[in-house]
Amino acid sequence: MRSLLYIIAVILVIGWLLGVFVYSVSGLIHILLVLAVIALILGLIRRA
């Protein structure tokens, strides 16, 4: 389950980077970044 959270976080961060540099859709991009950070934090909490 932890690896799945990391994969989701990486996909969301890549989507965020693509959106920032390619599409410039401000609202959706920040939502993706927040979701990626939340997934990483949940992974760290569950691992501890």
MARPASE-275485 format. One record per atom (N, C-alpha, C, O, CB): residue in one letter; z, x, y; atom name. Coordinates in nm, 2 decimals. Glycine has a CB too. Layout:
BEGIN
<r><residuo>A</residuo><up>Z</up><east>X</east><north>Y</north><atomo>CA</atomo></r>
...
***
This chain:
BEGIN
<r><residuo>M</residuo><up>0.00</up><east>0.08</east><north>-0.12</north><atomo>N</atomo></r>
<r><residuo>M</residuo><up>0.00</up><east>0.00</east><north>0.00</north><atomo>CA</atomo></r>
<r><residuo>M</residuo><up>0.00</up><east>0.09</east><north>0.13</north><atomo>C</atomo></r>
<r><residuo>M</residuo><up>-0.06</up><east>0.05</east><north>0.23</north><atomo>O</atomo></r>
<r><residuo>M</residuo><up>0.12</up><east>-0.09</east><north>0.00</north><atomo>CB</atomo></r>
<r><residuo>R</residuo><up>0.07</up><east>0.20</east><north>0.12</north><atomo>N</atomo></r>
<r><residuo>R</residuo><up>0.07</up><east>0.29</east><north>0.24</north><atomo>CA</atomo></r>
<r><residuo>R</residuo><up>-0.06</up><east>0.34</east><north>0.27</north><atomo>C</atomo></r>
<r><residuo>R</residuo><up>-0.10</up><east>0.35</east><north>0.39</north><atomo>O</atomo></r>
<r><residuo>R</residuo><up>0.17</up><east>0.40</east><north>0.21</north><atomo>CB</atomo></r>
<r><residuo>S</residuo><up>-0.14</up><east>0.38</east><north>0.17</north><atomo>N</atomo></r>
<r><residuo>S</residuo><up>-0.27</up><east>0.44</east><north>0.19</north><atomo>CA</atomo></r>
<r><residuo>S</residuo><up>-0.36</up><east>0.33</east><north>0.25</north><atomo>C</atomo></r>
<r><residuo>S</residuo><up>-0.45</up><east>0.36</east><north>0.33</north><atomo>O</atomo></r>
<r><residuo>S</residuo><up>-0.33</up><east>0.49</east><north>0.06</north><atomo>CB</atomo></r>
<r><residuo>L</residuo><up>-0.34</up><east>0.21</east><north>0.21</north><atomo>N</atomo></r>
<r><residuo>L</residuo><up>-0.42</up><east>0.10</east><north>0.27</north><atomo>CA</atomo></r>
<r><residuo>L</residuo><up>-0.40</up><east>0.08</east><north>0.42</north><atomo>C</atomo></r>
<r><residuo>L</residuo><up>-0.49</up><east>0.06</east><north>0.50</north><atomo>O</atomo></r>
<r><residuo>L</residuo><up>-0.40</up><east>-0.03</east><north>0.20</north><atomo>CB</atomo></r>
<r><residuo>L</residuo><up>-0.27</up><east>0.09</east><north>0.46</north><atomo>N</atomo></r>
<r><residuo>L</residuo><up>-0.23</up><east>0.08</east><north>0.60</north><atomo>CA</atomo></r>
<r><residuo>L</residuo><up>-0.30</up><east>0.20</east><north>0.68</north><atomo>C</atomo></r>
<r><residuo>L</residuo><up>-0.35</up><east>0.18</east><north>0.79</north><atomo>O</atomo></r>
<r><residuo>L</residuo><up>-0.08</up><east>0.09</east><north>0.62</north><atomo>CB</atomo></r>
<r><residuo>Y</residuo><up>-0.30</up><east>0.32</east><north>0.62</north><atomo>N</atomo></r>
<r><residuo>Y</residuo><up>-0.36</up><east>0.43</east><north>0.69</north><atomo>CA</atomo></r>
<r><residuo>Y</residuo><up>-0.51</up><east>0.42</east><north>0.70</north><atomo>C</atomo></r>
<r><residuo>Y</residuo><up>-0.57</up><east>0.45</east><north>0.81</north><atomo>O</atomo></r>
<r><residuo>Y</residuo><up>-0.32</up><east>0.56</east><north>0.62</north><atomo>CB</atomo></r>
<r><residuo>I</residuo><up>-0.57</up><east>0.36</east><north>0.60</north><atomo>N</atomo></r>
<r><residuo>I</residuo><up>-0.72</up><east>0.34</east><north>0.61</north><atomo>CA</atomo></r>
<r><residuo>I</residuo><up>-0.75</up><east>0.24</east><north>0.71</north><atomo>C</atomo></r>
<r><residuo>I</residuo><up>-0.84</up><east>0.26</east><north>0.79</north><atomo>O</atomo></r>
<r><residuo>I</residuo><up>-0.77</up><east>0.29</east><north>0.47</north><atomo>CB</atomo></r>
<r><residuo>I</residuo><up>-0.67</up><east>0.13</east><north>0.72</north><atomo>N</atomo></r>
<r><residuo>I</residuo><up>-0.69</up><east>0.03</east><north>0.82</north><atomo>CA</atomo></r>
<r><residuo>I</residuo><up>-0.67</up><east>0.09</east><north>0.96</north><atomo>C</atomo></r>
<r><residuo>I</residuo><up>-0.75</up><east>0.06</east><north>1.05</north><atomo>O</atomo></r>
<r><residuo>I</residuo><up>-0.60</up><east>-0.09</east><north>0.80</north><atomo>CB</atomo></r>
<r><residuo>A</residuo><up>-0.57</up><east>0.17</east><north>0.98</north><atomo>N</atomo></r>
<r><residuo>A</residuo><up>-0.54</up><east>0.23</east><north>1.11</north><atomo>CA</atomo></r>
<r><residuo>A</residuo><up>-0.65</up><east>0.32</east><north>1.15</north><atomo>C</atomo></r>
<r><residuo>A</residuo><up>-0.69</up><east>0.32</east><north>1.26</north><atomo>O</atomo></r>
<r><residuo>A</residuo><up>-0.41</up><east>0.31</east><north>1.10</north><atomo>CB</atomo></r>
<r><residuo>V</residuo><up>-0.71</up><east>0.40</east><north>1.05</north><atomo>N</atomo></r>
<r><residuo>V</residuo><up>-0.82</up><east>0.49</east><north>1.09</north><atomo>CA</atomo></r>
<r><residuo>V</residuo><up>-0.94</up><east>0.41</east><north>1.13</north><atomo>C</atomo></r>
<r><residuo>V</residuo><up>-1.01</up><east>0.45</east><north>1.22</north><atomo>O</atomo></r>
<r><residuo>V</residuo><up>-0.85</up><east>0.58</east><north>0.97</north><atomo>CB</atomo></r>
<r><residuo>I</residuo><up>-0.97</up><east>0.31</east><north>1.05</north><atomo>N</atomo></r>
<r><residuo>I</residuo><up>-1.09</up><east>0.22</east><north>1.09</north><atomo>CA</atomo></r>
<r><residuo>I</residuo><up>-1.07</up><east>0.16</east><north>1.23</north><atomo>C</atomo></r>
<r><residuo>I</residuo><up>-1.17</up><east>0.16</east><north>1.30</north><atomo>O</atomo></r>
<r><residuo>I</residuo><up>-1.10</up><east>0.11</east><north>0.98</north><atomo>CB</atomo></r>
<r><residuo>L</residuo><up>-0.95</up><east>0.12</east><north>1.26</north><atomo>N</atomo></r>
<r><residuo>L</residuo><up>-0.93</up><east>0.06</east><north>1.39</north><atomo>CA</atomo></r>
<r><residuo>L</residuo><up>-0.94</up><east>0.16</east><north>1.50</north><atomo>C</atomo></r>
<r><residuo>L</residuo><up>-0.99</up><east>0.13</east><north>1.61</north><atomo>O</atomo></r>
<r><residuo>L</residuo><up>-0.79</up><east>-0.01</east><north>1.39</north><atomo>CB</atomo></r>
<r><residuo>V</residuo><up>-0.89</up><east>0.28</east><north>1.48</north><atomo>N</atomo></r>
<r><residuo>V</residuo><up>-0.90</up><east>0.38</east><north>1.58</north><atomo>CA</atomo></r>
<r><residuo>V</residuo><up>-1.05</up><east>0.42</east><north>1.60</north><atomo>C</atomo></r>
<r><residuo>V</residuo><up>-1.09</up><east>0.44</east><north>1.71</north><atomo>O</atomo></r>
<r><residuo>V</residuo><up>-0.82</up><east>0.51</east><north>1.54</north><atomo>CB</atomo></r>
<r><residuo>I</residuo><up>-1.12</up><east>0.43</east><north>1.49</north><atomo>N</atomo></r>
<r><residuo>I</residuo><up>-1.26</up><east>0.47</east><north>1.50</north><atomo>CA</atomo></r>
<r><residuo>I</residuo><up>-1.34</up><east>0.36</east><north>1.58</north><atomo>C</atomo></r>
<r><residuo>I</residuo><up>-1.42</up><east>0.38</east><north>1.66</north><atomo>O</atomo></r>
<r><residuo>I</residuo><up>-1.33</up><east>0.49</east><north>1.36</north><atomo>CB</atomo></r>
<r><residuo>G</residuo><up>-1.30</up><east>0.23</east><north>1.55</north><atomo>N</atomo></r>
<r><residuo>G</residuo><up>-1.36</up><east>0.12</east><north>1.62</north><atomo>CA</atomo></r>
<r><residuo>G</residuo><up>-1.33</up><east>0.12</east><north>1.77</north><atomo>C</atomo></r>
<r><residuo>G</residuo><up>-1.41</up><east>0.09</east><north>1.85</north><atomo>O</atomo></r>
<r><residuo>G</residuo><up>-1.32</up><east>-0.01</east><north>1.56</north><atomo>CB</atomo></r>
<r><residuo>W</residuo><up>-1.20</up><east>0.16</east><north>1.80</north><atomo>N</atomo></r>
<r><residuo>W</residuo><up>-1.16</up><east>0.17</east><north>1.94</north><atomo>CA</atomo></r>
<r><residuo>W</residuo><up>-1.24</up><east>0.28</east><north>2.01</north><atomo>C</atomo></r>
<r><residuo>W</residuo><up>-1.28</up><east>0.26</east><north>2.12</north><atomo>O</atomo></r>
<r><residuo>W</residuo><up>-1.01</up><east>0.20</east><north>1.94</north><atomo>CB</atomo></r>
<r><residuo>L</residuo><up>-1.25</up><east>0.40</east><north>1.94</north><atomo>N</atomo></r>
<r><residuo>L</residuo><up>-1.32</up><east>0.51</east><north>2.00</north><atomo>CA</atomo></r>
<r><residuo>L</residuo><up>-1.47</up><east>0.47</east><north>2.03</north><atomo>C</atomo></r>
<r><residuo>L</residuo><up>-1.53</up><east>0.50</east><north>2.13</north><atomo>O</atomo></r>
<r><residuo>L</residuo><up>-1.32</up><east>0.63</east><north>1.92</north><atomo>CB</atomo></r>
<r><residuo>L</residuo><up>-1.53</up><east>0.41</east><north>1.93</north><atomo>N</atomo></r>
<r><residuo>L</residuo><up>-1.67</up><east>0.37</east><north>1.95</north><atomo>CA</atomo></r>
<r><residuo>L</residuo><up>-1.68</up><east>0.26</east><north>2.06</north><atomo>C</atomo></r>
<r><residuo>L</residuo><up>-1.78</up><east>0.27</east><north>2.14</north><atomo>O</atomo></r>
<r><residuo>L</residuo><up>-1.73</up><east>0.30</east><north>1.82</north><atomo>CB</atomo></r>
<r><residuo>G</residuo><up>-1.59</up><east>0.17</east><north>2.07</north><atomo>N</atomo></r>
<r><residuo>G</residuo><up>-1.59</up><east>0.07</east><north>2.18</north><atomo>CA</atomo></r>
<r><residuo>G</residuo><up>-1.58</up><east>0.14</east><north>2.31</north><atomo>C</atomo></r>
<r><residuo>G</residuo><up>-1.64</up><east>0.09</east><north>2.41</north><atomo>O</atomo></r>
<r><residuo>G</residuo><up>-1.49</up><east>-0.03</east><north>2.15</north><atomo>CB</atomo></r>
<r><residuo>V</residuo><up>-1.49</up><east>0.23</east><north>2.32</north><atomo>N</atomo></r>
<r><residuo>V</residuo><up>-1.46</up><east>0.30</east><north>2.45</north><atomo>CA</atomo></r>
<r><residuo>V</residuo><up>-1.58</up><east>0.37</east><north>2.50</north><atomo>C</atomo></r>
<r><residuo>V</residuo><up>-1.63</up><east>0.36</east><north>2.61</north><atomo>O</atomo></r>
<r><residuo>V</residuo><up>-1.34</up><east>0.39</east><north>2.45</north><atomo>CB</atomo></r>
<r><residuo>F</residuo><up>-1.64</up><east>0.45</east><north>2.41</north><atomo>N</atomo></r>
<r><residuo>F</residuo><up>-1.75</up><east>0.54</east><north>2.45</north><atomo>CA</atomo></r>
<r><residuo>F</residuo><up>-1.89</up><east>0.47</east><north>2.44</north><atomo>C</atomo></r>
<r><residuo>F</residuo><up>-1.98</up><east>0.52</east><north>2.51</north><atomo>O</atomo></r>
<r><residuo>F</residuo><up>-1.75</up><east>0.66</east><north>2.36</north><atomo>CB</atomo></r>
<r><residuo>V</residuo><up>-1.90</up><east>0.37</east><north>2.37</north><atomo>N</atomo></r>
<r><residuo>V</residuo><up>-2.04</up><east>0.31</east><north>2.35</north><atomo>CA</atomo></r>
<r><residuo>V</residuo><up>-2.05</up><east>0.17</east><north>2.42</north><atomo>C</atomo></r>
<r><residuo>V</residuo><up>-2.14</up><east>0.15</east><north>2.50</north><atomo>O</atomo></r>
<r><residuo>V</residuo><up>-2.07</up><east>0.30</east><north>2.20</north><atomo>CB</atomo></r>
<r><residuo>Y</residuo><up>-1.96</up><east>0.08</east><north>2.39</north><atomo>N</atomo></r>
<r><residuo>Y</residuo><up>-1.97</up><east>-0.05</east><north>2.43</north><atomo>CA</atomo></r>
<r><residuo>Y</residuo><up>-1.90</up><east>-0.09</east><north>2.56</north><atomo>C</atomo></r>
<r><residuo>Y</residuo><up>-1.94</up><east>-0.18</east><north>2.63</north><atomo>O</atomo></r>
<r><residuo>Y</residuo><up>-1.94</up><east>-0.14</east><north>2.32</north><atomo>CB</atomo></r>
<r><residuo>S</residuo><up>-1.79</up><east>-0.03</east><north>2.58</north><atomo>N</atomo></r>
<r><residuo>S</residuo><up>-1.70</up><east>-0.05</east><north>2.70</north><atomo>CA</atomo></r>
<r><residuo>S</residuo><up>-1.66</up><east>-0.20</east><north>2.71</north><atomo>C</atomo></r>
<r><residuo>S</residuo><up>-1.66</up><east>-0.26</east><north>2.82</north><atomo>O</atomo></r>
<r><residuo>S</residuo><up>-1.78</up><east>-0.02</east><north>2.83</north><atomo>CB</atomo></r>
<r><residuo>V</residuo><up>-1.61</up><east>-0.25</east><north>2.60</north><atomo>N</atomo></r>
<r><residuo>V</residuo><up>-1.55</up><east>-0.39</east><north>2.59</north><atomo>CA</atomo></r>
<r><residuo>V</residuo><up>-1.40</up><east>-0.37</east><north>2.60</north><atomo>C</atomo></r>
<r><residuo>V</residuo><up>-1.34</up><east>-0.35</east><north>2.50</north><atomo>O</atomo></r>
<r><residuo>V</residuo><up>-1.60</up><east>-0.47</east><north>2.46</north><atomo>CB</atomo></r>
<r><residuo>S</residuo><up>-1.35</up><east>-0.38</east><north>2.72</north><atomo>N</atomo></r>
<r><residuo>S</residuo><up>-1.21</up><east>-0.34</east><north>2.75</north><atomo>CA</atomo></r>
<r><residuo>S</residuo><up>-1.11</up><east>-0.42</east><north>2.67</north><atomo>C</atomo></r>
<r><residuo>S</residuo><up>-1.02</up><east>-0.35</east><north>2.61</north><atomo>O</atomo></r>
<r><residuo>S</residuo><up>-1.18</up><east>-0.35</east><north>2.90</north><atomo>CB</atomo></r>
<r><residuo>G</residuo><up>-1.11</up><east>-0.55</east><north>2.67</north><atomo>N</atomo></r>
<r><residuo>G</residuo><up>-1.00</up><east>-0.62</east><north>2.61</north><atomo>CA</atomo></r>
<r><residuo>G</residuo><up>-0.99</up><east>-0.60</east><north>2.46</north><atomo>C</atomo></r>
<r><residuo>G</residuo><up>-0.88</up><east>-0.58</east><north>2.41</north><atomo>O</atomo></r>
<r><residuo>G</residuo><up>-1.02</up><east>-0.77</east><north>2.64</north><atomo>CB</atomo></r>
<r><residuo>L</residuo><up>-1.10</up><east>-0.61</east><north>2.39</north><atomo>N</atomo></r>
<r><residuo>L</residuo><up>-1.10</up><east>-0.60</east><north>2.24</north><atomo>CA</atomo></r>
<r><residuo>L</residuo><up>-1.06</up><east>-0.46</east><north>2.20</north><atomo>C</atomo></r>
<r><residuo>L</residuo><up>-1.00</up><east>-0.44</east><north>2.10</north><atomo>O</atomo></r>
<r><residuo>L</residuo><up>-1.24</up><east>-0.63</east><north>2.19</north><atomo>CB</atomo></r>
<r><residuo>I</residuo><up>-1.10</up><east>-0.36</east><north>2.28</north><atomo>N</atomo></r>
<r><residuo>I</residuo><up>-1.08</up><east>-0.22</east><north>2.24</north><atomo>CA</atomo></r>
<r><residuo>I</residuo><up>-0.93</up><east>-0.19</east><north>2.24</north><atomo>C</atomo></r>
<r><residuo>I</residuo><up>-0.88</up><east>-0.13</east><north>2.15</north><atomo>O</atomo></r>
<r><residuo>I</residuo><up>-1.15</up><east>-0.13</east><north>2.34</north><atomo>CB</atomo></r>
<r><residuo>H</residuo><up>-0.86</up><east>-0.25</east><north>2.34</north><atomo>N</atomo></r>
<r><residuo>H</residuo><up>-0.71</up><east>-0.22</east><north>2.35</north><atomo>CA</atomo></r>
<r><residuo>H</residuo><up>-0.64</up><east>-0.29</east><north>2.24</north><atomo>C</atomo></r>
<r><residuo>H</residuo><up>-0.53</up><east>-0.25</east><north>2.19</north><atomo>O</atomo></r>
<r><residuo>H</residuo><up>-0.66</up><east>-0.26</east><north>2.49</north><atomo>CB</atomo></r>
<r><residuo>I</residuo><up>-0.69</up><east>-0.41</east><north>2.20</north><atomo>N</atomo></r>
<r><residuo>I</residuo><up>-0.63</up><east>-0.48</east><north>2.09</north><atomo>CA</atomo></r>
<r><residuo>I</residuo><up>-0.64</up><east>-0.40</east><north>1.96</north><atomo>C</atomo></r>
<r><residuo>I</residuo><up>-0.54</up><east>-0.39</east><north>1.88</north><atomo>O</atomo></r>
<r><residuo>I</residuo><up>-0.69</up><east>-0.62</east><north>2.07</north><atomo>CB</atomo></r>
<r><residuo>L</residuo><up>-0.76</up><east>-0.34</east><north>1.94</north><atomo>N</atomo></r>
<r><residuo>L</residuo><up>-0.78</up><east>-0.26</east><north>1.82</north><atomo>CA</atomo></r>
<r><residuo>L</residuo><up>-0.68</up><east>-0.14</east><north>1.82</north><atomo>C</atomo></r>
<r><residuo>L</residuo><up>-0.63</up><east>-0.10</east><north>1.72</north><atomo>O</atomo></r>
<r><residuo>L</residuo><up>-0.92</up><east>-0.21</east><north>1.81</north><atomo>CB</atomo></r>
<r><residuo>L</residuo><up>-0.66</up><east>-0.08</east><north>1.94</north><atomo>N</atomo></r>
<r><residuo>L</residuo><up>-0.58</up><east>0.04</east><north>1.94</north><atomo>CA</atomo></r>
<r><residuo>L</residuo><up>-0.43</up><east>0.00</east><north>1.91</north><atomo>C</atomo></r>
<r><residuo>L</residuo><up>-0.36</up><east>0.07</east><north>1.84</north><atomo>O</atomo></r>
<r><residuo>L</residuo><up>-0.58</up><east>0.10</east><north>2.08</north><atomo>CB</atomo></r>
<r><residuo>V</residuo><up>-0.39</up><east>-0.11</east><north>1.97</north><atomo>N</atomo></r>
<r><residuo>V</residuo><up>-0.25</up><east>-0.16</east><north>1.94</north><atomo>CA</atomo></r>
<r><residuo>V</residuo><up>-0.23</up><east>-0.19</east><north>1.80</north><atomo>C</atomo></r>
<r><residuo>V</residuo><up>-0.13</up><east>-0.16</east><north>1.74</north><atomo>O</atomo></r>
<r><residuo>V</residuo><up>-0.22</up><east>-0.28</east><north>2.03</north><atomo>CB</atomo></r>
<r><residuo>L</residuo><up>-0.33</up><east>-0.25</east><north>1.73</north><atomo>N</atomo></r>
<r><residuo>L</residuo><up>-0.32</up><east>-0.28</east><north>1.59</north><atomo>CA</atomo></r>
<r><residuo>L</residuo><up>-0.31</up><east>-0.15</east><north>1.51</north><atomo>C</atomo></r>
<r><residuo>L</residuo><up>-0.24</up><east>-0.15</east><north>1.41</north><atomo>O</atomo></r>
<r><residuo>L</residuo><up>-0.44</up><east>-0.37</east><north>1.54</north><atomo>CB</atomo></r>
<r><residuo>A</residuo><up>-0.39</up><east>-0.05</east><north>1.54</north><atomo>N</atomo></r>
<r><residuo>A</residuo><up>-0.39</up><east>0.07</east><north>1.47</north><atomo>CA</atomo></r>
<r><residuo>A</residuo><up>-0.25</up><east>0.14</east><north>1.48</north><atomo>C</atomo></r>
<r><residuo>A</residuo><up>-0.20</up><east>0.19</east><north>1.39</north><atomo>O</atomo></r>
<r><residuo>A</residuo><up>-0.49</up><east>0.17</east><north>1.52</north><atomo>CB</atomo></r>
<r><residuo>V</residuo><up>-0.19</up><east>0.14</east><north>1.60</north><atomo>N</atomo></r>
<r><residuo>V</residuo><up>-0.06</up><east>0.20</east><north>1.63</north><atomo>CA</atomo></r>
<r><residuo>V</residuo><up>0.05</up><east>0.12</east><north>1.55</north><atomo>C</atomo></r>
<r><residuo>V</residuo><up>0.13</up><east>0.19</east><north>1.49</north><atomo>O</atomo></r>
<r><residuo>V</residuo><up>-0.02</up><east>0.20</east><north>1.78</north><atomo>CB</atomo></r>
<r><residuo>I</residuo><up>0.04</up><east>-0.01</east><north>1.55</north><atomo>N</atomo></r>
<r><residuo>I</residuo><up>0.13</up><east>-0.09</east><north>1.47</north><atomo>CA</atomo></r>
<r><residuo>I</residuo><up>0.12</up><east>-0.06</east><north>1.32</north><atomo>C</atomo></r>
<r><residuo>I</residuo><up>0.23</up><east>-0.04</east><north>1.25</north><atomo>O</atomo></r>
<r><residuo>I</residuo><up>0.11</up><east>-0.24</east><north>1.49</north><atomo>CB</atomo></r>
<r><residuo>A</residuo><up>0.00</up><east>-0.04</east><north>1.27</north><atomo>N</atomo></r>
<r><residuo>A</residuo><up>-0.02</up><east>-0.01</east><north>1.13</north><atomo>CA</atomo></r>
<r><residuo>A</residuo><up>0.04</up><east>0.13</east><north>1.09</north><atomo>C</atomo></r>
<r><residuo>A</residuo><up>0.10</up><east>0.14</east><north>0.99</north><atomo>O</atomo></r>
<r><residuo>A</residuo><up>-0.17</up><east>-0.01</east><north>1.09</north><atomo>CB</atomo></r>
<r><residuo>L</residuo><up>0.02</up><east>0.22</east><north>1.18</north><atomo>N</atomo></r>
<r><residuo>L</residuo><up>0.08</up><east>0.36</east><north>1.16</north><atomo>CA</atomo></r>
<r><residuo>L</residuo><up>0.23</up><east>0.35</east><north>1.16</north><atomo>C</atomo></r>
<r><residuo>L</residuo><up>0.30</up><east>0.41</east><north>1.08</north><atomo>O</atomo></r>
<r><residuo>L</residuo><up>0.03</up><east>0.45</east><north>1.26</north><atomo>CB</atomo></r>
<r><residuo>I</residuo><up>0.29</up><east>0.28</east><north>1.26</north><atomo>N</atomo></r>
<r><residuo>I</residuo><up>0.44</up><east>0.27</east><north>1.27</north><atomo>CA</atomo></r>
<r><residuo>I</residuo><up>0.49</up><east>0.20</east><north>1.14</north><atomo>C</atomo></r>
<r><residuo>I</residuo><up>0.60</up><east>0.24</east><north>1.09</north><atomo>O</atomo></r>
<r><residuo>I</residuo><up>0.48</up><east>0.19</east><north>1.39</north><atomo>CB</atomo></r>
<r><residuo>L</residuo><up>0.43</up><east>0.09</east><north>1.10</north><atomo>N</atomo></r>
<r><residuo>L</residuo><up>0.47</up><east>0.02</east><north>0.97</north><atomo>CA</atomo></r>
<r><residuo>L</residuo><up>0.47</up><east>0.12</east><north>0.85</north><atomo>C</atomo></r>
<r><residuo>L</residuo><up>0.56</up><east>0.11</east><north>0.77</north><atomo>O</atomo></r>
<r><residuo>L</residuo><up>0.39</up><east>-0.10</east><north>0.95</north><atomo>CB</atomo></r>
<r><residuo>G</residuo><up>0.36</up><east>0.20</east><north>0.85</north><atomo>N</atomo></r>
<r><residuo>G</residuo><up>0.35</up><east>0.29</east><north>0.74</north><atomo>CA</atomo></r>
<r><residuo>G</residuo><up>0.46</up><east>0.40</east><north>0.74</north><atomo>C</atomo></r>
<r><residuo>G</residuo><up>0.52</up><east>0.43</east><north>0.63</north><atomo>O</atomo></r>
<r><residuo>G</residuo><up>0.22</up><east>0.36</east><north>0.74</north><atomo>CB</atomo></r>
<r><residuo>L</residuo><up>0.50</up><east>0.44</east><north>0.86</north><atomo>N</atomo></r>
<r><residuo>L</residuo><up>0.61</up><east>0.54</east><north>0.87</north><atomo>CA</atomo></r>
<r><residuo>L</residuo><up>0.74</up><east>0.48</east><north>0.83</north><atomo>C</atomo></r>
<r><residuo>L</residuo><up>0.82</up><east>0.54</east><north>0.77</north><atomo>O</atomo></r>
<r><residuo>L</residuo><up>0.61</up><east>0.60</east><north>1.01</north><atomo>CB</atomo></r>
<r><residuo>I</residuo><up>0.76</up><east>0.36</east><north>0.88</north><atomo>N</atomo></r>
<r><residuo>I</residuo><up>0.89</up><east>0.29</east><north>0.85</north><atomo>CA</atomo></r>
<r><residuo>I</residuo><up>0.90</up><east>0.27</east><north>0.70</north><atomo>C</atomo></r>
<r><residuo>I</residuo><up>1.01</up><east>0.29</east><north>0.64</north><atomo>O</atomo></r>
<r><residuo>I</residuo><up>0.90</up><east>0.16</east><north>0.93</north><atomo>CB</atomo></r>
<r><residuo>R</residuo><up>0.80</up><east>0.22</east><north>0.64</north><atomo>N</atomo></r>
<r><residuo>R</residuo><up>0.81</up><east>0.19</east><north>0.49</north><atomo>CA</atomo></r>
<r><residuo>R</residuo><up>0.82</up><east>0.32</east><north>0.41</north><atomo>C</atomo></r>
<r><residuo>R</residuo><up>0.88</up><east>0.31</east><north>0.30</north><atomo>O</atomo></r>
<r><residuo>R</residuo><up>0.68</up><east>0.11</east><north>0.45</north><atomo>CB</atomo></r>
<r><residuo>R</residuo><up>0.77</up><east>0.43</east><north>0.46</north><atomo>N</atomo></r>
<r><residuo>R</residuo><up>0.78</up><east>0.55</east><north>0.38</north><atomo>CA</atomo></r>
<r><residuo>R</residuo><up>0.92</up><east>0.61</east><north>0.39</north><atomo>C</atomo></r>
<r><residuo>R</residuo><up>0.96</up><east>0.67</east><north>0.29</north><atomo>O</atomo></r>
<r><residuo>R</residuo><up>0.68</up><east>0.65</east><north>0.44</north><atomo>CB</atomo></r>
<r><residuo>A</residuo><up>0.99</up><east>0.58</east><north>0.50</north><atomo>N</atomo></r>
<r><residuo>A</residuo><up>1.12</up><east>0.64</east><north>0.51</north><atomo>CA</atomo></r>
<r><residuo>A</residuo><up>1.23</up><east>0.58</east><north>0.43</north><atomo>C</atomo></r>
<r><residuo>A</residuo><up>1.34</up><east>0.62</east><north>0.43</north><atomo>O</atomo></r>
<r><residuo>A</residuo><up>1.17</up><east>0.63</east><north>0.66</north><atomo>CB</atomo></r>
***
